[in-house]
Amino acid sequence: MPPAATDVSAVLVEGPWRHRLVAAHGARFHVAELGEGPLVLLLHDFPQFWWAWRHQLVALAAAGYRAVAMDLRGYGASDKPPRGYDTPTSAADVAAVVRALGERDAVVVGLGIGGRTAWALPSLHPEQVRGVVVVGAGHPLLSARVLRDRVRQPSGADTTRTAFWRQVPALPERSLVHGDGVERVLRERAGPGWPGAGEVARYAEAVRVPFVAHSALEYHRWIARSALRADGRRLAAALRDGVDVPVLQVRGALDPTVSAGTLEAAARYARGPHRLHEVPGVGHYVPEEDPERFGALLAGWLARW
């Protein structure tokens, strides 16, 4: 018997933050926000939702920022339309959310899939971005290198099978919502000791919100297929000249999803101030695996701009 679907109220986790829906780019996006000051907009990865940034919401608000964590299109309590899970649409979503929040621009912080969107934003919507922080993600033009680096790892065969498996209709969605599907994804990417039972339960529940599993996988499907399509070529042309805003790249030293070499290669697309920082002892989910270290790193970098 398939697991019961989760009501969307399950992702509206209580805390010091405020939940609300904002209308932007023809859809409604759920955000959790805390604090006052310059806007810092936080974008989660797969298979997460806004809650991935709970530690940074508190830390950023205490440091004098307006911290906002959004559910990307298709996730959490945001709308889940049948289309729009490509990088250009995701970037347009984020730029529109910045405007809908009543702000001219923001520093955008993205992890994984959110990091890919963060990289694209200054090229596609420069007026809405004053800086980007990319965690555990290569530049979109380095997608082929990311896959090649993964294949070369000891677990490369499994990684390759997973990438192809996600292109199959329906079956990956079932695998994600059944049994330990979410836990396996998290543990394969994380360092030792994370996630705990609480994180596993929370993310597994969030993936069972109707349509989330499908929407989440559509981002990965578009990345793979866009290499052979006109929309992918248009995006590549738009991103080729790089970005002029300040860029901070962060990688967990044990992150199997992106190599240090790929992040170093991405630095050539940062035409303005750039910094690359590796956090020891953690994997892909740096903001949750070591929230204090990441929070201090982020606050220190933000204070410079």
WOZITA-V533849 format. One record per helix or strand of 3 or more residues. SS is the DSSP state (alpha for helix, beta for strand). FROM is the first residue (numbers start at 0). LEN is the number of residues. If there is no record, write none. Layout:
# WOZITA-V533849
{{SS/FROM/LEN} {SS/FROM/LEN}}
This chain:
# WOZITA-V533849
{{alpha/7/4} {beta/17/7} {beta/26/8} {beta/37/6} {alpha/49/13} {beta/64/6} {alpha/86/14} {beta/105/6} {alpha/112/12} {alpha/125/3} {beta/128/7} {alpha/139/12} {alpha/155/10} {alpha/170/7} {alpha/180/9} {alpha/196/11} {alpha/211/15} {alpha/229/10} {beta/245/7} {alpha/259/10} {beta/273/6} {alpha/285/4} {alpha/290/12}}
